[in-house]
Amino acid sequence: MLDTVIDIVAGTFMIVGCLMSLAAGIGMLRFPDLLSRLHAATKPQVLGLFLLLAALGLELRSWVVLPVLALAWLLQLLTAPVSAHMVGRAGYRTRHLKRETLIADELAAVVEAAEQREEAEHGQNGNRDRADFID
Amino acid sequence: MNIVLWICGITLSIAGALAMVRLAKGPSILERVIATDVLLLIVSAALCVDMTINKHTDNLVFVLLACLVGFVGSVTVSRFVTDRRNA
């Protein structure tokens, strides 16, 4: 009885975890620019992997593998935001974004202030002709 | 469990195909980096499903390593993306 219940829970976890991967795949194609695709891509990394590892732990039914599973998920939980932040930062700096899809660009004021401060310190440098480009 | 295996296999196959389309199309290298990351996650998800269905832990090391490899890869590439067109 208990075995069947655990099997059903594990099966549900696996299907939902795989659907997270599918959501990421659909998001990669459907979303318009880099930053929104980044949002879709981090979905399976955290919740999907957690569900799959939980299903694995439920099916194996041993306490020995639990620390390894927890370590795998914790590593993913720590590294996913950092790598997404790095990619998003590189995308912003190389202007791989669609400004018209942004509701608020909170970084623009900071960048503007930094450029003005730089101009006040070093004078007019001249390389201010960088325009946004959208692929 | 057989039905679950089929559903997961079909879902992950579609997801992998979509990620590969983005990997081929992706206008800039950053899009390709995210697509590669998603593809790596799909592979490790497939390994997790395999381990769950067949009740073994042989591929757990790869799932652990995939997290680190994906992290190092995307951080390295985005570190060296410069302000050049299609760089």
Backbone of each chain as ProteinMPNN parsed JSONL, in Angstrom:
{"seq_chain_A": "MLDTVIDIVAGTFMIVGCLMSLAAGIGMLRFPDLLSRLHAATKPQVLGLFLLLAALGLELRSWVVLPVLALAWLLQLLTAPVSAHMVGRAGYRTRHLKRETLIADELAAVVEAAEQREEAEHGQNGNRDRADFID", "coords_chain_A": {"N_chain_A": [[0.829, -1.204, 0.0], [1.771, 1.305, 0.988], [3.99, 1.396, -0.638], [2.873, 1.641, -3.208], [1.724, 4.177, -3.002], [4.008, 5.763, -2.659], [5.243, 5.246, -5.074], [3.426, 6.426, -6.846], [3.586, 9.108, -6.083], [6.285, 9.609, -6.686], [6.253, 9.168, -9.446], [4.556, 11.24, -10.293], [6.117, 13.445, -9.542], [8.264, 13.079, -11.273], [7.072, 13.43, -13.784], [6.168, 16.08, -13.634], [8.614, 17.357, -13.24], [9.861, 16.826, -15.703], [8.137, 18.251, -17.324], [8.874, 20.797, -16.609], [11.337, 21.044, -17.887], [10.386, 20.94, -20.483], [8.927, 23.296, -20.513], [11.012, 25.118, -20.356], [12.233, 24.602, -22.817], [10.195, 25.389, -24.612], [9.989, 28.047, -23.867], [12.504, 28.97, -24.66], [12.191, 29.119, -27.401], [9.909, 30.702, -27.799], [10.065, 33.126, -26.442], [10.943, 36.631, -26.686], [13.514, 37.999, -26.403], [16.939, 38.048, -25.102], [16.95, 38.417, -22.264], [14.41, 37.616, -21.378], [14.422, 35.001, -22.234], [16.366, 34.021, -20.607], [15.034, 33.973, -18.22], [13.224, 31.898, -18.67], [15.001, 29.803, -18.932], [16.162, 29.223, -16.48], [14.289, 27.871, -15.12], [14.005, 24.88, -15.231], [16.313, 24.259, -13.929], [16.213, 24.67, -11.191], [13.564, 24.078, -9.902], [12.719, 21.888, -11.471], [14.906, 20.094, -11.394], [14.949, 19.669, -8.664], [12.511, 18.307, -8.264], [12.979, 15.981, -9.775], [15.181, 14.86, -8.461], [14.051, 14.462, -5.972], [12.149, 12.534, -6.619], [13.897, 10.488, -7.317], [15.148, 10.004, -4.836], [12.913, 9.124, -3.402], [12.264, 6.753, -4.747], [14.56, 5.182, -4.465], [14.704, 4.766, -1.758], [16.608, 4.921, 0.345], [18.693, 6.138, 2.942], [21.264, 6.782, 2.444], [21.886, 7.925, -0.028], [20.795, 10.389, 0.181], [22.326, 12.724, 1.159], [23.962, 13.163, -1.113], [22.119, 13.731, -3.113], [20.998, 16.043, -2.012], [23.25, 17.661, -2.082], [23.693, 17.879, -4.842], [21.391, 19.284, -5.609], [21.681, 21.594, -4.088], [24.047, 22.689, -5.093], [23.166, 23.317, -7.675], [21.227, 25.169, -7.011], [22.789, 27.201, -5.978], [24.518, 27.869, -8.094], [22.95, 28.45, -10.34], [21.623, 31.092, -10.172], [23.911, 32.703, -10.205], [25.237, 32.187, -12.651], [23.191, 32.912, -14.388], [22.998, 35.594, -13.763], [25.512, 36.49, -14.628], [25.363, 35.992, -17.397], [23.185, 37.617, -18.055], [24.223, 40.111, -17.39], [26.371, 40.348, -19.176], [24.826, 40.349, -21.472], [23.392, 42.728, -21.16], [25.449, 44.609, -21.23], [26.545, 44.227, -23.757], [24.4, 44.971, -25.156], [22.294, 43.246, -25.941], [19.398, 43.344, -25.951], [15.859, 43.975, -26.027], [14.6, 47.051, -25.911], [11.98, 47.912, -25.985], [10.463, 45.917, -24.88], [10.927, 46.054, -22.239], [9.672, 46.933, -19.043], [10.556, 48.496, -16.912], [13.723, 49.968, -16.731], [15.974, 49.61, -14.545], [18.649, 49.798, -14.359], [19.512, 51.708, -16.08], [19.624, 54.338, -15.1], [21.732, 54.163, -13.31], [23.883, 53.517, -14.993], [23.912, 55.782, -16.58], [24.565, 57.758, -14.667], [27.129, 56.87, -13.971], [28.484, 57.226, -16.375], [28.323, 59.989, -16.657], [29.797, 60.815, -14.46], [32.285, 59.825, -15.157], [32.792, 61.358, -17.408], [33.006, 63.869, -16.254], [35.302, 63.53, -14.829], [37.318, 62.746, -16.684], [36.89, 64.247, -18.931], [35.568, 64.832, -22.289], [35.48, 61.869, -24.043], [34.762, 60.817, -26.47], [33.975, 58.34, -27.595], [31.079, 57.786, -27.732], [29.181, 56.801, -29.365], [27.778, 54.457, -29.349], [25.253, 52.347, -30.294], [22.145, 50.671, -29.554], [21.852, 47.263, -30.502], [19.799, 44.91, -32.076], [19.283, 41.57, -32.505]], "CA_chain_A": [[0.0, 0.0, 0.0], [2.648, 2.475, 1.07], [4.85, 1.381, -1.816], [2.135, 2.196, -4.352], [1.577, 5.624, -2.81], [5.306, 6.388, -2.933], [5.469, 5.162, -6.515], [2.594, 7.416, -7.542], [4.154, 10.434, -5.81], [7.526, 9.742, -7.449], [5.909, 9.311, -10.86], [4.054, 12.596, -10.498], [7.269, 14.354, -9.47], [9.07, 12.957, -12.494], [6.382, 14.031, -14.937], [6.185, 17.542, -13.484], [9.993, 17.79, -13.48], [10.114, 16.821, -17.142], [7.373, 19.355, -17.907], [9.664, 22.017, -16.411], [12.289, 21.086, -18.998], [9.624, 21.289, -21.692], [8.62, 24.727, -20.413], [12.233, 25.844, -20.727], [12.428, 24.478, -24.257], [9.219, 26.241, -25.305], [10.361, 29.43, -23.596], [13.659, 29.324, -25.481], [11.764, 29.459, -28.763], [8.8, 31.643, -27.901], [10.318, 34.431, -25.834], [11.505, 37.491, -27.727], [14.915, 38.425, -26.354], [17.85, 37.304, -24.225], [16.644, 38.471, -20.832], [13.232, 36.798, -21.075], [14.822, 33.599, -22.405], [17.115, 33.678, -19.398], [14.025, 33.674, -17.204], [12.685, 30.561, -18.924], [16.045, 28.777, -18.88], [16.513, 28.85, -15.114], [13.18, 27.116, -14.513], [14.265, 23.464, -14.947], [17.518, 24.083, -13.134], [15.942, 24.665, -9.757], [12.398, 23.283, -9.499], [12.684, 20.62, -12.189], [15.912, 19.182, -10.851], [14.527, 19.281, -7.31], [11.471, 17.282, -8.343], [13.559, 14.726, -10.266], [16.017, 14.277, -7.405], [13.15, 13.97, -4.928], [11.602, 11.262, -7.104], [14.959, 9.483, -7.206], [15.291, 9.653, -3.431], [11.745, 8.346, -2.976], [12.28, 5.42, -5.332], [15.684, 4.383, -3.956], [14.342, 4.45, -0.373], [17.758, 4.702, 1.236], [19.149, 7.422, 3.491], [22.672, 7.006, 2.089], [22.03, 8.798, -1.19], [20.15, 11.68, 0.434], [23.272, 13.85, 1.13], [24.434, 13.425, -2.473], [21.027, 14.416, -3.813], [20.908, 17.398, -1.463], [24.407, 18.414, -2.575], [23.469, 18.191, -6.259], [20.401, 20.349, -5.739], [22.216, 22.822, -3.491], [24.987, 23.25, -6.072], [22.393, 23.935, -8.744], [20.554, 26.337, -6.438], [23.766, 28.271, -5.805], [25.186, 28.292, -9.318], [22.022, 28.931, -11.365], [21.483, 32.548, -10.194], [25.172, 33.38, -10.524], [25.503, 32.127, -14.087], [22.174, 33.717, -15.057], [23.377, 36.995, -13.571], [26.654, 36.805, -15.489], [24.912, 36.057, -18.793], [22.365, 38.806, -18.197], [25.103, 41.278, -17.326], [27.051, 40.434, -20.468], [23.826, 40.726, -22.464], [23.087, 44.162, -21.022], [26.606, 45.413, -21.635], [26.694, 44.169, -25.208], [23.137, 45.491, -25.698], [21.459, 42.229, -26.557], [18.074, 43.374, -25.349], [14.872, 44.798, -26.705], [14.181, 48.041, -24.924], [10.535, 48.138, -25.967], [9.791, 44.922, -24.055], [11.197, 46.329, -20.827], [8.734, 47.822, -18.372], [11.395, 49.469, -16.224], [15.154, 49.679, -16.817], [16.494, 50.224, -13.331], [20.091, 49.944, -14.482], [19.843, 52.804, -16.981], [19.99, 55.522, -14.318], [23.057, 53.934, -12.735], [24.859, 53.613, -16.075], [23.961, 57.198, -16.951], [25.315, 58.484, -13.631], [28.529, 56.486, -14.05], [29.081, 57.857, -17.555], [28.483, 61.432, -16.404], [30.916, 60.977, -13.527], [33.502, 59.574, -15.913], [33.023, 62.518, -18.259], [33.449, 64.981, -15.418], [36.682, 63.293, -14.392], [38.28, 62.614, -17.779], [36.526, 65.052, -20.086], [34.88, 64.131, -23.379], [36.367, 60.895, -24.677], [34.408, 60.736, -27.878], [33.366, 57.083, -28.064], [29.741, 57.713, -27.174], [28.264, 56.548, -30.474], [27.345, 53.064, -29.331], [23.795, 52.222, -30.363], [21.631, 49.331, -29.277], [21.534, 46.442, -31.667], [18.909, 43.795, -31.766], [19.414, 40.53, -33.517]], "C_chain_A": [[0.87, 1.263, 0.0], [3.556, 2.562, -0.15], [4.146, 1.991, -3.029], [2.005, 3.698, -4.23], [2.881, 6.331, -3.148], [5.615, 6.361, -4.425], [4.679, 6.221, -7.263], [3.158, 8.81, -7.341], [5.415, 10.648, -6.639], [7.246, 9.92, -8.937], [5.399, 10.706, -11.18], [5.196, 13.609, -10.495], [8.071, 14.31, -10.761], [8.396, 13.638, -13.664], [6.416, 15.552, -14.841], [7.589, 18.094, -13.73], [10.338, 17.818, -14.95], [9.347, 17.937, -17.832], [8.089, 20.686, -17.712], [10.69, 22.168, -17.522], [11.592, 21.479, -20.288], [9.286, 22.774, -21.696], [9.832, 25.561, -20.796], [12.463, 25.782, -22.226], [11.476, 25.367, -25.036], [9.582, 27.713, -25.103], [11.551, 29.889, -24.423], [13.239, 29.75, -26.88], [10.793, 30.628, -28.787], [9.142, 33.038, -27.393], [11.154, 35.315, -26.749], [12.996, 37.799, -27.604], [15.667, 37.703, -25.239], [17.382, 37.267, -22.782], [15.424, 37.626, -20.488], [13.536, 35.315, -21.277], [15.601, 33.105, -21.19], [16.165, 33.276, -18.282], [13.466, 32.269, -17.402], [13.742, 29.491, -18.669], [16.366, 28.341, -17.456], [15.421, 28.049, -14.423], [13.524, 25.654, -14.234], [15.456, 23.262, -14.035], [17.193, 23.941, -11.661], [14.774, 23.748, -9.412], [12.379, 21.92, -10.184], [13.671, 19.621, -11.628], [15.547, 18.75, -9.438], [13.496, 18.165, -7.36], [12.051, 15.942, -8.787], [14.41, 14.063, -9.195], [15.165, 13.767, -6.256], [12.527, 12.645, -5.33], [12.636, 10.154, -6.984], [15.14, 9.036, -5.763], [14.13, 8.812, -2.925], [11.813, 6.918, -3.498], [13.417, 4.562, -4.767], [15.435, 3.937, -2.512], [15.559, 4.106, 0.486], [18.268, 6.066, 1.695], [20.545, 7.775, 3.014], [22.805, 8.005, 0.951], [21.506, 10.204, -0.922], [21.142, 12.852, 0.469], [23.766, 14.179, -0.271], [23.372, 14.167, -3.266], [20.905, 15.858, -3.333], [22.056, 18.261, -1.973], [24.209, 18.817, -4.026], [22.485, 19.35, -6.395], [20.924, 21.674, -5.194], [23.214, 23.502, -4.427], [24.235, 23.969, -7.184], [21.732, 25.216, -8.253], [21.513, 27.508, -6.281], [24.296, 28.789, -7.129], [24.233, 28.863, -10.355], [21.846, 30.46, -11.339], [22.754, 33.263, -10.604], [25.42, 33.364, -12.026], [24.465, 32.938, -14.861], [22.496, 35.202, -14.924], [24.519, 37.392, -14.494], [26.225, 36.936, -16.944], [24.072, 37.308, -19.02], [23.185, 40.08, -18.198], [25.84, 41.462, -18.648], [26.075, 40.854, -21.556], [23.479, 42.198, -22.379], [24.234, 45.005, -21.542], [26.84, 45.368, -23.132], [25.393, 44.506, -25.922], [22.371, 44.46, -26.494], [20.081, 42.23, -25.914], [17.157, 44.264, -26.157], [14.324, 45.78, -25.693], [12.657, 48.162, -24.861], [9.807, 47.074, -25.162], [10.034, 45.149, -22.568], [10.116, 47.244, -20.261], [9.512, 48.911, -17.641], [12.841, 49.037, -16.368], [15.83, 50.366, -15.641], [17.987, 50.474, -13.414], [20.473, 51.183, -15.288], [20.299, 54.041, -16.216], [21.397, 55.382, -13.748], [24.142, 54.094, -13.794], [25.041, 55.061, -16.501], [24.811, 57.988, -15.965], [26.797, 58.169, -13.715], [29.204, 57.152, -15.239], [29.303, 59.346, -17.335], [29.656, 61.691, -15.467], [32.248, 60.796, -14.256], [33.847, 60.765, -16.81], [33.55, 63.689, -17.45], [34.901, 64.797, -14.996], [37.673, 63.365, -15.55], [37.98, 63.479, -18.98], [35.877, 64.204, -21.159], [35.835, 63.161, -24.068], [36.021, 60.673, -26.142], [33.746, 59.447, -28.305], [31.996, 56.897, -27.425], [28.723, 57.308, -28.244], [27.771, 55.105, -30.497], [25.821, 52.997, -29.306], [23.388, 50.805, -29.979], [21.533, 48.548, -30.568], [20.753, 45.218, -31.235], [18.992, 42.781, -32.884], [18.064, 39.893, -33.783]], "O_chain_A": [[0.732, 2.147, -0.846], [3.857, 3.652, -0.638], [4.744, 2.759, -3.782], [2.152, 4.423, -5.214], [2.884, 7.357, -3.828], [6.169, 7.311, -4.976], [5.187, 6.843, -8.196], [3.215, 9.608, -8.277], [5.61, 11.714, -7.224], [7.905, 10.711, -9.613], [5.757, 11.289, -12.204], [5.243, 14.512, -11.33], [8.502, 15.339, -11.281], [9.042, 14.335, -14.446], [6.661, 16.237, -15.834], [7.752, 19.15, -14.341], [11.03, 18.727, -15.409], [9.829, 18.512, -18.807], [7.948, 21.598, -18.527], [10.9, 23.264, -18.042], [12.126, 22.248, -21.088], [9.347, 23.433, -22.733], [9.706, 26.581, -21.474], [12.841, 26.778, -22.844], [11.875, 26.023, -25.998], [9.498, 28.52, -26.029], [11.616, 31.045, -24.841], [13.853, 30.635, -27.477], [10.844, 31.459, -29.695], [8.574, 34.025, -27.859], [11.983, 34.812, -27.507], [13.685, 37.855, -28.623], [15.109, 36.865, -24.53], [17.409, 36.215, -22.143], [15.388, 36.989, -19.436], [12.981, 34.466, -20.58], [15.51, 31.941, -20.799], [16.445, 32.366, -17.502], [13.258, 31.534, -16.436], [13.411, 28.388, -18.236], [16.798, 27.209, -17.242], [15.591, 27.601, -13.289], [13.355, 25.208, -13.099], [15.597, 22.201, -13.427], [17.839, 23.165, -10.957], [14.955, 22.752, -8.712], [12.061, 20.911, -9.554], [13.34, 18.456, -11.408], [15.798, 17.61, -9.048], [13.581, 17.196, -6.605], [11.679, 14.894, -8.26], [14.37, 12.843, -9.035], [15.5, 12.762, -5.629], [12.386, 11.74, -4.508], [12.314, 9.028, -6.603], [15.27, 7.843, -5.487], [14.321, 7.9, -2.12], [11.465, 5.976, -2.786], [13.258, 3.352, -4.607], [15.891, 2.874, -2.093], [15.549, 3.139, 1.247], [18.27, 7.029, 0.928], [20.979, 8.919, 3.15], [23.715, 8.835, 0.949], [21.748, 11.115, -1.713], [20.856, 13.891, -0.127], [23.971, 15.35, -0.592], [23.673, 15.11, -3.998], [20.731, 16.778, -4.132], [21.871, 19.443, -2.263], [24.512, 19.946, -4.411], [22.699, 20.275, -7.179], [20.654, 22.738, -5.752], [23.233, 24.728, -4.546], [24.601, 25.073, -7.588], [21.678, 26.216, -8.968], [21.12, 28.665, -6.429], [24.507, 29.991, -7.291], [24.646, 29.681, -11.178], [21.916, 31.082, -12.399], [22.705, 34.299, -11.267], [25.77, 34.387, -12.615], [24.792, 33.575, -15.862], [22.291, 35.974, -15.861], [24.513, 38.479, -15.072], [26.65, 37.853, -17.647], [24.215, 37.982, -20.039], [22.875, 41.024, -18.926], [25.929, 42.57, -19.177], [26.429, 41.617, -22.455], [23.29, 42.853, -23.404], [24.014, 46.008, -22.221], [27.284, 46.353, -23.722], [25.286, 44.351, -27.138], [21.861, 44.745, -27.577], [19.648, 41.207, -25.384], [17.594, 45.17, -26.867], [13.662, 45.391, -24.73], [12.103, 48.478, -23.808], [8.653, 47.28, -24.786], [9.407, 44.5, -21.73], [9.697, 48.203, -20.908], [9.181, 50.093, -17.731], [13.162, 47.868, -16.153], [16.21, 51.534, -15.716], [18.536, 51.26, -12.642], [21.605, 51.66, -15.204], [21.242, 54.717, -16.626], [22.161, 56.346, -13.704], [25.178, 54.714, -13.552], [26.157, 55.516, -16.75], [25.664, 58.783, -16.36], [27.636, 59.056, -13.558], [30.349, 57.593, -15.143], [30.315, 59.906, -17.756], [30.41, 62.648, -15.642], [33.211, 61.519, -14.003], [35.011, 61.136, -16.959], [34.435, 64.417, -17.901], [35.639, 65.767, -14.824], [38.739, 63.967, -15.423], [38.729, 63.457, -19.957], [35.659, 63.007, -20.972], [36.865, 63.565, -24.607], [36.896, 60.374, -26.954], [33.012, 59.444, -29.294], [31.785, 55.953, -26.663], [27.52, 57.463, -28.036], [27.389, 54.593, -31.549], [25.182, 53.53, -28.399], [24.181, 49.867, -30.067], [21.173, 49.098, -31.609], [21.008, 44.598, -30.203], [18.794, 43.101, -34.056], [17.962, 38.987, -34.611]]}, "seq_chain_B": "MNIVLWICGITLSIAGALAMVRLAKGPSILERVIATDVLLLIVSAALCVDMTINKHTDNLVFVLLACLVGFVGSVTVSRFVTDRRNA", "coords_chain_B": {"N_chain_B": [[4.659, 2.511, -13.988], [5.861, 2.238, -16.411], [4.344, 3.81, -18.12], [4.904, 6.327, -17.094], [7.584, 6.491, -17.725], [7.429, 6.592, -20.532], [6.026, 9.017, -20.896], [7.816, 10.869, -19.745], [10.037, 10.454, -21.382], [9.118, 11.288, -23.928], [8.449, 13.954, -23.379], [10.96, 15.028, -22.612], [12.367, 14.608, -24.944], [11.083, 16.315, -26.762], [11.62, 18.743, -25.505], [14.429, 18.778, -25.641], [14.755, 18.891, -28.421], [13.638, 21.402, -28.976], [15.404, 23.051, -27.556], [17.69, 22.544, -29.035], [17.0, 23.646, -31.479], [16.997, 26.337, -30.803], [19.667, 26.515, -30.175], [20.838, 26.209, -32.661], [19.719, 28.357, -34.107], [19.981, 30.673, -32.519], [20.674, 34.072, -32.222], [22.909, 35.393, -31.018], [25.99, 34.678, -29.233], [25.422, 34.459, -26.571], [22.779, 33.583, -26.376], [23.166, 31.044, -27.368], [24.713, 29.99, -25.367], [22.889, 29.871, -23.215], [21.094, 28.061, -24.323], [22.695, 25.794, -24.536], [23.134, 25.297, -21.858], [20.525, 24.66, -21.024], [20.189, 22.354, -22.525], [22.106, 20.67, -21.4], [20.991, 20.431, -18.861], [18.685, 19.042, -19.556], [19.737, 16.63, -20.376], [20.824, 15.715, -17.953], [18.469, 15.518, -16.536], [17.249, 13.442, -17.927], [19.005, 11.398, -17.224], [18.461, 11.285, -14.497], [15.795, 10.393, -14.575], [16.185, 7.876, -15.715], [17.735, 6.657, -13.696], [15.848, 6.678, -11.66], [13.79, 5.022, -12.64], [15.083, 2.567, -13.108], [16.234, 2.139, -10.683], [18.972, 2.609, -9.7], [22.243, 4.043, -8.878], [24.175, 4.885, -10.607], [24.691, 7.065, -12.304], [24.802, 9.321, -10.795], [27.023, 10.828, -10.178], [27.575, 12.066, -12.567], [25.374, 13.781, -12.783], [25.909, 15.488, -10.679], [28.333, 16.586, -11.585], [27.487, 17.842, -13.9], [26.13, 20.122, -13.084], [28.262, 21.727, -12.182], [29.883, 21.922, -14.467], [28.184, 23.19, -16.309], [27.83, 25.627, -15.001], [30.488, 26.702, -14.87], [31.039, 26.835, -17.595], [29.068, 28.676, -18.679], [29.618, 30.979, -17.21], [32.268, 31.489, -17.935], [32.095, 31.943, -20.732], [30.359, 34.177, -20.83], [31.926, 35.964, -19.573], [33.854, 36.613, -21.423], [32.557, 37.786, -23.507], [32.476, 40.364, -25.788], [32.077, 43.846, -26.806], [31.18, 43.594, -29.493], [29.79, 43.141, -32.751], [27.833, 40.288, -33.124], [29.686, 38.857, -31.649]], "CA_chain_B": [[5.965, 3.166, -14.155], [6.179, 2.251, -17.835], [3.69, 4.976, -18.723], [5.66, 7.498, -16.654], [8.816, 6.515, -18.519], [7.108, 7.073, -21.874], [5.681, 10.448, -20.857], [9.038, 11.631, -19.49], [10.903, 10.375, -22.562], [8.604, 12.135, -25.01], [8.577, 15.35, -22.949], [12.354, 15.463, -22.655], [12.798, 14.65, -26.339], [10.587, 17.563, -27.362], [12.365, 19.854, -24.897], [15.775, 18.783, -26.216], [14.679, 19.35, -29.804], [13.419, 22.856, -28.956], [16.661, 23.694, -27.141], [18.655, 22.453, -30.131], [16.617, 24.636, -32.494], [17.508, 27.634, -30.345], [21.125, 26.436, -30.25], [21.23, 26.413, -34.053], [19.285, 29.65, -34.59], [20.337, 31.732, -31.574], [21.404, 35.137, -32.928], [24.205, 35.734, -30.436], [26.616, 33.569, -28.509], [24.815, 34.323, -25.243], [21.623, 32.708, -26.529], [23.652, 29.669, -27.521], [25.153, 29.533, -24.049], [21.715, 29.449, -22.421], [20.53, 26.855, -24.927], [23.568, 24.677, -24.139], [22.862, 25.047, -20.446], [19.25, 23.951, -20.949], [20.394, 21.015, -23.083], [22.821, 19.894, -20.374], [20.013, 20.124, -17.818], [17.765, 18.022, -20.064], [20.465, 15.357, -20.338], [20.903, 15.219, -16.575], [17.108, 15.109, -16.16], [17.038, 12.107, -18.495], [19.763, 10.457, -16.39], [17.702, 11.136, -13.251], [14.636, 9.535, -14.851], [16.704, 6.516, -15.892], [18.11, 6.114, -12.382], [14.64, 6.446, -10.863], [13.033, 3.872, -13.152], [15.844, 1.325, -12.95], [16.654, 2.04, -9.277], [20.416, 2.516, -9.444], [22.82, 5.372, -8.648], [25.43, 4.932, -11.361], [24.927, 8.329, -13.007], [24.641, 10.442, -9.871], [28.228, 11.653, -10.274], [27.459, 12.939, -13.736], [24.406, 14.84, -12.474], [26.639, 16.448, -9.848], [29.333, 17.292, -12.388], [26.817, 18.653, -14.911], [25.874, 21.433, -12.475], [29.488, 22.515, -12.135], [30.357, 22.187, -15.825], [27.326, 24.207, -16.884], [28.128, 26.908, -14.339], [31.79, 27.209, -15.315], [30.946, 27.16, -19.013], [28.332, 29.902, -18.998], [30.317, 32.125, -16.62], [33.459, 31.772, -18.734], [31.739, 32.544, -22.023], [29.809, 35.52, -20.673], [33.031, 36.828, -19.146], [34.666, 37.038, -22.556], [31.763, 38.405, -24.569], [32.869, 41.769, -25.887], [31.106, 44.766, -27.375], [31.327, 43.512, -30.938], [28.606, 42.576, -33.37], [27.858, 38.821, -33.227], [30.904, 38.329, -31.044]], "C_chain_B": [[6.373, 3.226, -15.616], [5.589, 3.472, -18.536], [4.455, 6.247, -18.368], [6.934, 7.638, -17.474], [8.547, 7.046, -19.92], [6.832, 8.566, -21.879], [6.945, 11.287, -20.695], [9.938, 11.625, -20.723], [10.435, 11.288, -23.666], [8.777, 13.605, -24.651], [10.009, 15.849, -23.092], [12.866, 15.51, -24.087], [12.352, 15.942, -27.01], [11.386, 18.748, -26.827], [13.772, 19.946, -25.484], [15.769, 19.279, -27.648], [14.509, 20.867, -29.854], [14.7, 23.588, -28.572], [17.681, 23.647, -28.268], [18.315, 23.403, -31.261], [17.156, 26.007, -32.091], [19.041, 27.667, -30.423], [21.594, 26.684, -31.675], [20.898, 27.824, -34.511], [19.963, 30.798, -33.862], [21.186, 32.85, -32.136], [22.78, 35.41, -32.332], [24.738, 34.544, -29.651], [25.968, 33.375, -27.143], [23.574, 33.442, -25.288], [22.064, 31.256, -26.649], [24.136, 29.114, -26.185], [23.97, 29.082, -23.207], [21.138, 28.165, -22.986], [21.379, 25.631, -24.558], [23.33, 24.286, -22.693], [21.571, 24.238, -20.28], [19.405, 22.524, -21.453], [21.103, 20.11, -22.083], [21.88, 19.497, -19.244], [19.055, 19.031, -18.268], [18.446, 16.657, -20.032], [20.53, 14.832, -18.912], [19.519, 14.854, -16.039], [16.806, 13.717, -16.684], [17.789, 11.06, -17.681], [19.044, 10.215, -15.069], [16.511, 10.214, -13.458], [15.074, 8.081, -14.988], [17.058, 5.881, -14.557], [16.882, 5.808, -11.546], [13.898, 5.195, -11.323], [13.772, 2.572, -12.856], [16.443, 1.141, -11.562], [18.148, 1.739, -9.113], [20.967, 3.928, -9.297], [24.081, 5.581, -9.478], [25.739, 6.315, -11.917], [24.858, 9.544, -12.1], [25.842, 11.389, -9.931], [28.135, 12.59, -11.465], [26.487, 14.079, -13.48], [25.065, 15.918, -11.625], [27.591, 17.286, -10.695], [28.67, 18.226, -13.399], [26.496, 20.043, -14.371], [27.117, 22.307, -12.577], [29.969, 22.885, -13.531], [29.514, 23.276, -16.483], [27.609, 25.585, -16.304], [29.415, 27.514, -14.87], [31.731, 27.635, -16.774], [30.261, 28.482, -19.26], [29.016, 31.123, -18.4], [31.526, 32.498, -17.465], [33.1, 32.473, -20.037], [31.24, 33.966, -21.83], [30.872, 36.495, -20.164], [33.765, 37.416, -20.351], [33.857, 37.554, -23.728], [32.093, 39.885, -24.61], [31.822, 42.56, -26.646], [31.216, 44.774, -28.895], [30.101, 42.833, -31.524], [28.794, 41.076, -33.607], [29.123, 38.216, -32.637], [30.601, 37.064, -30.274]], "O_chain_B": [[7.115, 4.115, -16.033], [6.211, 4.082, -19.405], [4.64, 7.13, -19.205], [7.32, 8.738, -17.869], [9.321, 7.846, -20.446], [7.325, 9.298, -22.736], [7.138, 12.279, -21.397], [10.529, 12.645, -21.076], [11.239, 11.987, -24.282], [9.193, 14.412, -25.483], [10.254, 16.936, -23.615], [13.703, 16.35, -24.42], [13.119, 16.584, -27.726], [11.781, 19.639, -27.579], [14.258, 21.036, -25.788], [16.674, 20.008, -28.055], [15.145, 21.543, -30.663], [15.049, 24.606, -29.169], [18.453, 24.589, -28.448], [19.208, 23.917, -31.934], [17.699, 26.742, -32.916], [19.636, 28.708, -30.702], [22.636, 27.305, -31.882], [21.69, 28.441, -35.224], [20.449, 31.753, -34.469], [22.335, 32.604, -32.503], [23.732, 35.638, -33.079], [24.045, 33.551, -29.435], [25.958, 32.265, -26.611], [23.33, 32.653, -24.375], [21.425, 30.353, -26.109], [23.991, 27.925, -25.905], [24.028, 28.037, -22.559], [20.736, 27.277, -22.234], [20.839, 24.556, -24.299], [23.324, 23.105, -22.343], [21.515, 23.275, -19.516], [18.83, 21.593, -20.889], [20.755, 18.938, -21.933], [21.949, 18.382, -18.729], [18.652, 18.187, -17.467], [17.818, 15.649, -19.705], [20.317, 13.643, -18.677], [19.402, 13.979, -15.181], [16.189, 12.904, -15.995], [17.281, 9.96, -17.466], [19.012, 9.09, -14.57], [16.239, 9.351, -12.623], [14.434, 7.172, -14.459], [16.732, 4.721, -14.305], [16.85, 4.819, -10.814], [13.432, 4.404, -10.503], [13.171, 1.594, -12.41], [17.08, 0.125, -11.283], [18.536, 0.757, -8.48], [20.26, 4.902, -9.556], [24.954, 6.362, -9.1], [26.903, 6.706, -11.998], [24.855, 10.677, -12.581], [25.697, 12.599, -9.756], [28.553, 13.746, -11.4], [26.728, 15.211, -13.899], [24.819, 17.109, -11.816], [27.661, 18.508, -10.56], [29.218, 19.28, -13.723], [26.575, 21.03, -15.103], [27.051, 23.462, -12.995], [30.409, 24.01, -13.765], [30.048, 24.175, -17.134], [27.625, 26.583, -17.025], [29.448, 28.678, -15.269], [32.296, 28.661, -17.154], [30.796, 29.331, -19.972], [29.003, 32.194, -19.006], [31.787, 33.679, -17.691], [33.719, 33.472, -20.405], [31.637, 34.869, -22.567], [30.728, 37.709, -20.309], [34.235, 38.553, -20.316], [34.392, 37.743, -24.821], [32.003, 40.579, -23.597], [30.805, 42.015, -27.076], [31.331, 45.834, -29.511], [29.45, 42.034, -30.852], [29.779, 40.648, -34.208], [29.577, 37.166, -33.09], [31.504, 36.466, -29.689]]}, "name": "protein", "num_of_chains": 2, "seq": "MLDTVIDIVAGTFMIVGCLMSLAAGIGMLRFPDLLSRLHAATKPQVLGLFLLLAALGLELRSWVVLPVLALAWLLQLLTAPVSAHMVGRAGYRTRHLKRETLIADELAAVVEAAEQREEAEHGQNGNRDRADFIDMNIVLWICGITLSIAGALAMVRLAKGPSILERVIATDVLLLIVSAALCVDMTINKHTDNLVFVLLACLVGFVGSVTVSRFVTDRRNA"}
